[in-house]
Amino acid sequence: MTGLWFLFLTVLFVLNLGMAAADLQRNRGWQHATATFYGDMNGDETLQGACGYENVINQGYGLQTTALSEVLFNKGRTCGACFQIMCSNSKWCKKGAGAIQVTATNFCPPSHDQQAPWCNAPRKHFDLSMPMFLNIAEYKAGIVPVVYRRIKCQKSGGIKFVFKGNQGWLLVLVYNVGGSGQVVNVKIRGAQTGWIQMERNWGVNWQVVGETVQRLKGQSLSFQVTTRDGKRVWSDNVAPKDWQLGKTYEGRNFQ
């Protein structure tokens, strides 16, 4: 009986340990997904993409980036968000590999090829840059199961505002956003106007058009940026009154 009782206690301990590990993972916000890679070790095919970044290396993201499946991309609303990802429960996971940290910069489109439906809704999937994938898994794997969670974006310097467009269209690319990283609202204000709501054009690009652009000319410009967690940051007079298209201006960032 003593031996059976010891065996019973051992099994119970192992089960409780497994449940505790599962609870720990769940409490820390980890979720299950899959991951593949695209491009090459130099970042070809990954430098731009559906979020609207012009060059992720030049704009400070390096190759620590990922494309998101349809359900995670959420029509571009998740662009700029930061994730921690670990290879999980696969013989192809690299031994001793920790978690990688990446920023969402692109979209992994749904596929009609039933042999590769990784990015089709409702599947949660990360199409990583090749260097990031090889940090956690073997090349020959192709696809691996992972666990992931949202994390705070750590950025150096302030939020960057790239002015683009034309005489009747001001398009502002908003990048290098700290904190949540995921921008949900942008407002603009001239030195002689109140706050004006900007519209998301696509990804991380926000716009005002027509008469509003004319009103803002000749005035220094300020921005209010709101992220997914409800936090706001105000950047006052970041663009001078003689602001120009093609220029990049820097404001305050989230702590």
Steps between C-alpha positions, in 0.01 A plus 500: 500500500784733584642464147160557340436797719837650406424442132162667540656804668765523229242493221289757684804724541585480130140575401486796736833624369369482144180679597702765682716554193189530284346746745823700508506520122135599487537761775789662320295543186664238278292373208558231239575566134727380219793661322677488163744738332527697176776693326871428552768571759547853363134587544402499134118506468463607866620862492164654410153347487134548578550716810652781295853518642744628240802300616491317833879501534537873437204571726651315797318166501787303349402148397322437831170500311207280409205483266168409663225266390161645415351464847802656675555775240144625554490710181826674592393610846768285666788657306774617736409259780782305664498127573711251689508159329641160603518174306294240684471120507675418174808293418602790278523753784861605557626370831548771756340764282318767694229734385540742213347847494352632177286786370202450269587667168327297229202283403505129422212466251258206497587221259273299273763226505369244747855374547600829664200660672710642783377857475133428438247610762447406776855368530751700706828499313828694483696516175836607641801647330746219429758604766232507769364158406849348505551635852235263632468213248687298241483605136371160386194527727315736268227553759505459878254538788571803720364682801480878497393800701474875453777701665594864547690652209837642603599783265786748498416864437163650426209409276584582138257670262582474129309756289385383158218577256433801281345849509160370603599189692718470808598138568702441819690178562516450878778270619745424782208488743583370848271354764219300343638586156156455344358840408121526504452874463693804375398865518675802353488866605626816343620797703168671419259202496354256744569127488404344166425130468722315253380189314697180461588468133671161532719336761705765679405781257254767614350780291311825470376623163363795308415822680652374825845485341465857379404614850814343647745660259723766648442376855718296733342157554441287808386138531304293750562125473285240680598135531302181554532516878329840507816699574563830322805709431503860376777633278468878485632703207710213363474631143591867441267740320692444177458120518558313178397175336781248497630611840503295823418665833552357848271530800466355848469127562327271746700402806 
